[in-house]
Amino acid sequence: MALQATYFGANGWLLDFGGCRVLLDPWLSGPLEFPPGPWFFRAELNQPWPVPEGLDLLLLTQGLPDHCHPATLALLDPSLPVLGSAGAASKARDLGFETVHSLAPGERFEHGDLIISASAGAPVPQVENAYLLRHPAGSLYVEPHGFLCPELPAQPVDAVITPVLDLGLPLVGAFVKGRQVLPQLLERFQPAVVLASTSGGDVSYAGALTRILWQKGSLEEAGRVAAAGSRLIDPVPGVSYELLAA
């Protein structure tokens, strides 16, 4: 068995744990908008993606549209089991998914050989989920905004999906803290692989929000931070990365 990951841009991934295929926070096609409307924020994938085949589980970290994208979720088979934060689970039920499990921080869920444990993620403004996934094929931690629960114990993990940049707004401050959290993740989990996420992919942005957004850090800086013990991957969308050999 092997652990593989395929990136779709933004927060979207296909995780393959030796044949157990998990679709994470997918945005595959259609525009992404935030209220109050496209004048405020609108994004488009420059290349839409087909729905991956053979899915076993849909995993959602947050109920916000860049993690729980309505147009993408409408493309999926409603019989596909869904696991998500409280907000994401509510959105999935509204969209007609038949089997939806809500997971709160501190709870865990088993799907065959896959064990998924939730911890507290980003407060946006309600606290959403981070996940630790363990399977005989490998282990992986994911939190898309760079928030690490202080109560989550140190433990070895094969791979981490995280932002590596800080993104923020004037007066508000950073709402994505990838640059700040990366050293903590490396110390806490000692991952063999770090996959950069959240702000990547082939995406076009427009709207007032994009004109005042600031960024701190770089992939080059993140690579230097990770170099002591981890391999940093800046993923190319559509490429399947083998994180652990079969």
C-alpha positions, -999 to 999 in steps of 0.1 A, spaced: 0 0 0 10 36 -5 0 71 5 -6 95 -24 -20 130 -27 -33 150 -57 -38 187 -55 -66 207 -72 -57 242 -60 -68 263 -30 -78 238 -3 -88 208 -25 -70 174 -24 -76 138 -33 -59 116 -6 -54 80 -15 -45 57 15 -37 25 -3 -69 25 -22 -91 43 3 -98 75 -16 -107 107 4 -118 139 -13 -108 169 9 -124 204 7 -129 201 -31 -133 230 -55 -133 214 -89 -153 238 -111 -174 269 -111 -167 303 -95 -159 308 -59 -176 338 -43 -179 353 -8 -208 375 4 -218 401 -2 -211 392 -38 -186 390 -67 -176 427 -64 -161 418 -30 -144 385 -38 -146 362 -68 -122 335 -79 -121 311 -109 -101 280 -116 -82 284 -148 -86 247 -153 -117 228 -141 -113 193 -128 -135 162 -133 -149 145 -102 -123 118 -92 -135 82 -96 -139 56 -69 -143 79 -39 -148 65 -5 -153 96 16 -158 133 14 -140 152 42 -147 188 49 -127 210 74 -150 240 73 -184 252 62 -171 282 43 -175 282 5 -137 277 -2 -139 244 17 -175 235 12 -180 247 -24 -217 243 -33 -213 240 -71 -186 213 -66 -205 194 -40 -236 193 -63 -215 173 -88 -209 145 -63 -229 114 -58 -253 121 -28 -247 86 -15 -210 94 -9 -204 94 29 -195 129 43 -175 138 74 -172 174 84 -172 201 110 -207 211 123 -210 239 98 -198 217 69 -221 189 79 -251 212 79 -242 224 44 -238 189 31 -272 179 45 -288 209 28 -273 198 -5 -290 163 -2 -261 141 9 -276 109 25 -250 99 50 -234 129 69 -214 127 101 -206 158 121 -173 156 141 -165 179 169 -129 186 181 -118 157 204 -140 132 185 -129 105 161 -145 86 132 -136 52 116 -141 44 80 -128 9 74 -91 10 82 -90 48 82 -92 65 116 -99 103 115 -95 124 147 -107 160 148 -90 188 168 -98 225 170 -90 244 138 -94 280 127 -119 303 144 -136 318 113 -155 329 134 -168 296 148 -141 270 155 -137 246 126 -118 213 123 -83 201 118 -79 164 111 -54 137 119 -58 107 95 -42 73 103 -43 43 80 -20 13 75 -8 31 43 3 62 62 -7 91 84 -15 128 76 -24 160 95 -44 188 78 -55 222 89 -60 248 61 -56 281 80 -24 275 101 -40 270 135 -26 242 157 -45 231 187 -22 234 217 -38 203 233 -29 180 204 -1 158 216 33 155 199 33 124 177 51 113 145 31 119 113 41 110 77 28 141 60 13 175 68 -10 196 46 -7 233 56 -4 268 43 32 281 45 23 318 40 6 343 63 -24 361 47 -42 389 63 -62 421 61 -56 456 75 -71 460 110 -80 423 111 -46 408 110 -36 373 98 -65 349 91 -41 324 75 -10 317 97 10 292 77 43 310 81 39 312 118 27 277 123 52 258 102 79 256 128 54 243 154 41 217 130 76 204 123 84 202 160 51 186 169 48 160 141 83 156 126 67 149 92 87 134 63 67 155 39 51 190 41 25 198 13 19 235 8 -18 243 5 -45 270 7 -30 297 -15 -17 276 -44 -31 264 -77 -39 279 -110 -65 304 -99 -76 339 -110 -88 364 -84 -109 395 -85 -128 418 -62 -122 445 -36 -109 420 -10 -80 410 -32 -67 446 -34 -62 449 4 -50 414 12 -14 412 24 10 383 24 41 374 45 66 347 39 75 327 8 79 292 -4 117 297 -5 117 306 32 94 277 41 118 254 23 147 266 44 126 261 76 116 226 66 150 216 52 164 201 85 141 171 85 112 174 60 107 176 23 86 206 13 64 201 -18 48 230 -37 23 209 -54 14 212 -91 -23 208 -96 -33 175 -111 0 158 -102 -3 128 -79 25 128 -53 36 95 -37 43 104 -1 51 69 11 62 41 -12 42 9 -15 
